[in-house]
Amino acid sequence: MRRNPNMKRIFLLCSLVLVAVVLSGCSIPTDPETHEIIQITPTTTFSEIMQSESWFSAILVWPMAQVLNKLSPVIGVAGAIALLTIIVNGILMIFTLKSTVATQQMQLLQPEMEKIQRKYEGKDDDASKMKQATEMQALYKKYNVNPFSMILVTFLQFPIIISMYQAVQRSSAVKTGTFMGLSLNQTILDGLKAGQWGYLGIFIVMGVCQYLSMSLPQWLAKKKAEEDAAKHHRKPNTPANPQSKMMQYYMLVMIMVFGLMWPAAMSVYWTIYSIVTIVKTLLVQKIIENQQKEGGKN
């Protein structure tokens, strides 16, 4: 069974999230006697982390944890996590804007890509493979898309996910902070076992935001296909993609399972991250539309 590019991307993201969580859980420094996670307090210095731990903890985790420590007394733990998430994603987008636009373009081109794939489905001879590759390259060139750009975006996000995960767990302000009277250092599962149903609200909001952030690119692609079809007075080319949807649901379930077991602060972060992703997707969509308008004028 042949995987389409969208499915490959979702599968890659699933794998990265899984590895990120596993690696984070295994590599967070703990006290050898109490086995508790070593906290980063406002007095913890960069040199201390560099000497006692690693460059990764010093360069990425320590600054994030200190931002959370400094902001939490001012705007609350949830506000600090939200602001840090916006800042980090804003900086990341500056360096990956072109790749992010190309990645989203790939989503919008999905109907046309699948049309080419169906055209050569079942044809395994070299001539057909060559023609399919040529048509795919022509499609990429037409819309000025580099199919490998998405790899850059994905792998730049990978260390950010790990470092943010660790910073949330290691920030002393997060460990002692609360949100709507709930301890963000406690897991949602433990909170529900204790009868604190506010954790259920955090969990549900996280799931809804995650679903919307994953589904928005497909909705935009469907809208584009319908608009293009209306211009040419034909039915929209929006083929069903059960494999892609299956991988989407797999990723959603995986995130929700992790959401039960990681600290509630991480669920707050993931909610904000999903909202930022939604906003970023809409902004990039606007950029793509402006580029297409300018291209049409030329």
C-alpha positions, 0 to 999 in steps of 0.5 A, spaced: 500 500 500 503 506 497 503 512 502 502 519 500 506 525 502 501 527 507 500 520 511 508 520 511 508 527 514 503 525 520 507 518 521 513 522 522 510 527 527 507 521 531 514 518 531 517 524 533 512 526 539 513 519 541 521 519 541 520 526 544 516 524 550 520 517 551 527 521 551 525 526 555 522 522 561 529 518 560 533 524 560 531 529 565 536 529 571 533 526 578 536 526 585 540 519 586 537 519 593 530 521 592 529 520 585 525 526 584 526 531 578 532 536 580 528 543 579 531 549 576 530 555 581 531 562 580 538 562 583 540 556 578 546 559 574 547 557 567 554 555 569 551 550 574 547 546 569 553 546 564 558 543 569 553 538 572 549 536 566 549 537 559 549 543 553 542 541 551 540 542 558 544 549 559 542 552 552 535 550 551 532 547 558 535 552 563 533 559 559 526 556 558 525 554 565 528 561 568 523 565 563 517 560 567 520 562 574 521 569 572 514 570 569 510 566 573 509 570 579 507 576 575 502 573 570 501 566 573 503 559 571 499 558 565 500 565 563 507 564 563 507 557 559 502 561 554 507 567 553 513 562 553 510 558 547 508 564 543 515 567 544 519 560 542 514 559 536 515 566 534 522 565 534 522 559 530 517 561 525 522 567 523 527 562 521 522 557 518 517 561 515 519 559 508 519 552 509 513 552 513 509 556 507 512 550 503 509 545 508 502 548 508 503 548 500 504 541 500 497 540 504 493 544 499 496 541 493 494 534 496 488 533 491 492 534 485 498 530 488 493 524 489 490 525 482 497 524 479 498 518 484 491 515 481 493 516 474 499 511 475 496 507 480 498 499 479 503 501 473 510 499 476 514 499 469 520 504 469 517 509 464 510 510 468 514 511 474 519 516 470 512 520 468 509 520 475 516 523 478 516 528 472 509 530 473 510 531 480 516 535 479 512 539 474 507 540 480 512 542 485 515 547 480 508 550 478 507 552 485 514 553 487 514 548 493 520 544 495 517 537 498 523 536 503 522 543 506 517 540 511 523 535 514 526 542 516 520 544 520 519 538 523 526 536 526 527 544 528 521 543 532 523 536 535 528 539 540 524 544 542 518 539 544 523 536 548 526 542 552 519 545 553 517 538 556 523 538 561 523 546 562 515 545 564 517 539 569 524 542 572 521 549 573 520 550 580 515 556 579 511 550 575 512 545 581 509 550 586 504 553 582 497 552 580 491 554 575 484 555 577 486 552 584 489 545 581 496 543 581 500 543 575 505 539 577 500 533 578 498 529 572 491 529 570 490 522 571 492 522 579 487 529 579 481 525 576 483 519 581 483 524 587 476 527 584 478 534 582 474 534 575 477 541 573 483 536 570 478 533 566 476 540 563 484 541 561 484 534 558 478 536 554 480 543 551 487 540 550 484 534 545 479 539 542 485 544 540 489 538 538 484 536 533 483 543 530 490 544 529 491 537 525 484 538 521 485 545 519 490 544 514 485 539 511 479 543 511 483 549 508 485 544 502 478 542 501 476 549 501 481 550 496 479 544 491 472 547 492 474 554 490 478 551 484 472 547 482 467 552 482 472 556 477 472 551 472 465 549 473 466 542 475 466 537 481 471 538 487 477 533 486 477 532 494 478 524 494 477 521 501 484 519 504 482 514 510 490 512 511 491 519 512 485 520 517 487 514 520 494 516 522 491 523 524 486 519 529 492 515 531 496 521 533 490 524 537 489 518 541 497 518 542 497 525 545 491 524 549 494 518 552 500 522 554 496 527 556 493 523 562 500 521 564 504 527 564 504 533 568 498 538 567 502 544 566 504 540 559 497 539 557 496 547 558 503 548 554 500 543 549 493 546 548 497 553 547 501 550 542 495 547 538 492 554 539 499 558 536 499 552 531 492 554 528 494 561 528 500 560 524 496 556 519 491 561 518 497 566 517 501 562 512 495 561 509 494 568 508 501 569 505 500 563 500 494 567 498 497 573 497 503 570 493 498 566 488 494 573 487 501 576 485 503 570 481 496 571 477 498 578 476 505 577 473 
